[in-house]
């Protein structure tokens, strides 16, 4: 519809009583402040949006472009969703002031689109400035003050950790906390305290300590206990503040070890995060499963699997197997009633377990 613009008096096709020029001036495609301030941690490089974020970029300019993009995006209001927006960072400039100086980054915003009633798309541009204020984020502030919410203790059941286990588990804990830092910025190790019986870690968040303990249990088996201690009251909310101690105990045993359960020798054949699986070395070699609490209380190590001697089979019959000790050449006889050792043949090498006057076949090695 053609007519006179009520704002400027120009005769043209009208949109809501306005010519195209006046309509565009009163109805911009987007709105954004001329200046935007973003807090950036000078220690870890994180930046604050609604919450503190770890940058996804790796090189300096990639990180700066990321910060600028989200600063503009979070403050940009468009007339409608179906609009093409470009956010183009320019060359950054550092203002004087040392660590707490500001970095200013000019940014060009370009929008292309059309509003209701417009026949053709139009393009609008605006130059803004994003200021980066260098501060210390809450995480780094807490890290520098040795803040922690939880103590993670790594132990073994009924024994101390070996040197190999200490090294392996320490690497595992550090790798797990590094992975969790991507989702939980407080998942840092505030302090590492080696103990003669195991490893202690003071960790920034309760959730991370629990997650790492669960990861250890999932890989190595064992059990987890948790206790809490009241350490204060929050000033703002009046809520009680607690620190927790999470103790994860890996199994005392390894696959192939010989343990005693209900006065009988058993071989450790499997384990997972919930149970220990044993095979009875007597009778029909039945297999049983034990919860870790039961295993810790009611079993004990008789012989490590890699310390069991070997013997060579020199004779077999339907009811008997005869083998010679490979070290002292003593000859042993094993009952084979019920053909429980059906796969054993002359020349096989056996791993055996000797308990006082009783001798057991543990497994066929070859």
MINU-417991 format. One record per residue (C-alpha): residue in one letter; x, z, y. Coordinates in steps of 0.02 Angstrom, whole numbers, plus 32768, in hexadecimal, padded with zeros to 4 digits. Layout:
<rs>
AXZY/...
</rs>
This chain:
<rs>
X800080008000/X80477FCB80A7/X803780318144/X808F809481CC/X810381258197/X80C181C681E1/X8174820581F6/X81CE8174824B/X814080FB8272/X8190806A8214/X81177FF081C1/X81407FDD8109/X81027FFB805A/X80D880B5805A/X80F1813F7FD8/X808781D78002/X807A819980B5/X8138818280C8/X81A580E980CE/X822A80D78048/X82B5811880BA/X825781B480F1/X821881D48041/X82CA81CE7FFE/X830682448088/X827C82C38066/X828282AF7FA7/X833982A97F6F/X836282867EB9/X83C383287EAA/X83F483C57F06/X849884267EF5/X84F684A17F66/X8586845F7FCE/X85FA84E57F88/X85FB85377EDC/X866885CA7EAA/X86A085E57DF5/X8703867B7DB7/X8794864D7D44/X880286C97CE6/X88B886B07D15/X88EE86FC7C6D/X888986A17BE7/X883F860E7C47/X878A863C7C22/X8707861B7CA7/X866186697CD2/X85BC860D7CC4/X852F86847C99/X85AD86D97C27/X866986C37C13/X869686267BB3/X873485F07B5A/X876585407B92/X875384B77B11/X87D9844A7B61/X8891845F7B39/X88F284117BC7/X88E584517C7A/X888783BE7CC3/X880F83BB7C30/X87E784737C4D/X87D084597D09/X875C83C57CEA/X86F7842F7C70/X86E684BF7CED/X86B2844A7D78/X863583EE7D0B/X85D9848D7CD9/X85E384D57D89/X858C843A7DCD/X8514842B7D3B/X84DB84E17D48/X84B984D17E03/X846D84237E01/X83B1840F7E18/X836B83627DF6/X82C2831D7E2A/X829D82F37D74/X82F882EC7CCD/X830282307CB8/X839182167D2F/X844481D87D1B/X84BD825A7D62/X857A82467D74/X85EA82DA7D9B/X8696829B7DD2/X871F831C7DF3/X87A582EC7E72/X885983277E81/X886083E77E84/X88B684437F13/X88FC84F37F08/X88E585627F9D/X896C85E57FC3/X895F86947F7E/X89C486AB7EDD/X896886DA7E3D/X88C887007E99/X88CC865E7EFB/X883C85E47EFA/X884185347EB5/X87CD84BA7F0A/X8792841F7EB1/X872F83997F10/X86A483507EA6/X863982B57EBF/X858882B97E7B/X853282117E60/X847C82067E2B/X841981697DFF/X835E81657DE0/X82B481557E31/X822681CB7E57/X816C81B57E38/X8127812A7EA6/X81CF80D47EBF/X81E380217E7F/X82A0801A7E77/X832B80927E47/X839780D97ED0/X8442812B7ECE/X847381C87F2C/X851F82177F3F/X855B82C07F7C/X8608830D7F8D/X861683C67F65/X86A684407F4A/X86BD84B27EB4/X872A854A7ED5/X878285A07E45/X879D86597E6B/X882786A07DFD/X87F7874A7DB7/X880F87B07D19/X877E87A07C9F/X8732883D7C4D/X877C880E7BA4/X882F88047BE6/X881588A27C4B/X87E188FE7BAD/X886B88AE7B47/X88EF88E67BC4/X88AA89987BBD/X88B0899A7AFB/X87F389A17AF2/X87A689A17A44/X86FE89C479F3/X873289C9793D/X87C389F378CB/X87D689837832/X883589D577A3/X8872896A7712/X889A89CB7674/X88A489B875B7/X88448A23753A/X88AA8AB374F0/X89528A6F752B/X89B58A3375C1/X89BC897D75F3/X8A54891E75B5/X8AC888C87631/X8A87881D75FC/X89D388587612/X89FA88A176BD/X8A4287FC76F9/X89B6879376AE/X892A880476EF/X89788812779D/X897C875477AB/X88C9874C776B/X888887CC77EA/X88DF8775787C/X889E86C97848/X87EC870D7838/X87F1876178E3/X883686C27931/X87A4865F78E8/X872686DD7929/X876E86DA79D9/X8717863279EF/X866D868679DF/X8696873A7A0E/X870C874E7AA1/X872388067A77/X876387E179C7/X8817880479F9/X888F887A79A3/X88B588FF7A24/X8935895A79BA/X89838949790E/X89B489EB78B7/X8A0B89D6780E/X89F48A6D779B/X8A4F8A9776FA/X89AD8A857698/X896F89E776EF/X894B898E7794/X88E989CA782D/X88A8895A78B8/X8851898E7959/X87D789017980/X877988DC7A20/X86CC88C779D3/X866D891E7948/X8623887A790A/X86CD882B78F4/X871188C07892/X867A88B8781E/X868A87FB7809/X8744880377E1/X8726888E7762/X869E8824770F/X8714878F770A/X879987F976B3/X871A88377634/X86D987877614/X8787874675ED/X87D987D97595/X874588417557/X873988FC7572/X86C6896875DB/X86A589957691/X867E8A3D76E1/X86518A5B7797/X864C8AF87802/X86238B1178BB/X86618B8B793E/X860F8BB679E4/X868D8B977A70/X86238B9F7B0F/X85868B6E7B6E/X85698ACF7BD3/X85578AF77C8C/X84D48A737CB1/X84618A857C1B/X84858B337BD9/X849C8AED7B2A/X85188B3D7AB3/X85BA8ADD7A99/X86068AD779EB/X86A68A9C799A/X869D8A6A78E4/X871D8A6C785A/X870889E577D5/X876C8A007736/X877B897076BB/X87CE89987614/X880B890775AB/X880D891E74EE/X889289837498/X889D88FC7412/X88C5884473FF/X888A87C57380/X88D987E672D6/X88FA88A072F5/X88CF891B726B/X885F89AC72A0/X880C8A3C7248/X874F8A4F7251/X86F08ACE71E6/X87928AF37186/X87A78A3E714E/X882089B8718C/X87D6892571EA/X882088897239/X87F2885872EB/X87A887A972D9/X8753878D7381/X872287DF7424/X86BF87B774C0/X868A8811755E/X860A887974FE/X86468893744C/X86D888A673D5/X86C8884B732D/X871F88907293/X8736885971DF/X874388DD7157/X87E288C770F0/X8792891C705A/X870488E56FE8/X86AD8844701B/X8703883870C4/X866288527124/X8661883571DF/X861B88B0725E/X860888B6731B/X8622894C738B/X85F5896C7440/X8690899474A6/X865D8A4A74C1/X864F8A5F7405/X86F28A0473E7/X87538A6E7463/X87148B117419/X870F8AEB735E/X879E8A757339/X885A8A88733D/X88EB8A10732B/X89418A107282/X89B4897A7294/X89CF88F07312/X89A9884772C6/X8A5387FD72F2/X8AA98891729D/X8A55887A71F4/X8AD08847716A/X8ABD87AB70FF/X8ABE878B7044/X8AC586EC6FDA/X8A4486CE6F50/X8A9B86BA6EA9/X8A0486BE6E34/X894686AF6E3B/X88BC86CC6DBC/X87FE86DB6DC8/X880A87976DE1/X88B887B76E25/X893787796EA4/X89F087A66E9A/X8A6287956F31/X8B1687C46F5B/X8B4788176FFF/X8BB3879C7060/X8C22882770A4/X8C3F88A67019/X8C0688396F84/X8B8B88BE6F49/X8AFF88786EDF/X8A48889B6F0B/X89A888816EAA/X88FF88606EFD/X885688676EA8/X87F687C56EB8/X875187F96E67/X86C387926EA9/X8741870A6ED4/X874C87456F88/X87F886F16F99/X87C286496F53/X883085E56FC9/X88D4863E6FA0/X894D85DB6F33/X89FE85F16EF1/X8A8085D86F7A/X8A0C86117007/X8A568686708A/X89E8871F70A9/X89E48797713A/X89CC884470ED/X89A988F57125/X89F4898970C8/X89A28A3170DF/X89F78ABA707B/X89DF8A886FC5/X89588A056FEA/X897F89517014/X890788D37062/X89068818707E/X88E887F67137/X88E887397137/X8939869B70F1/X89BD865B7169/X89E585BA710B/
</rs>
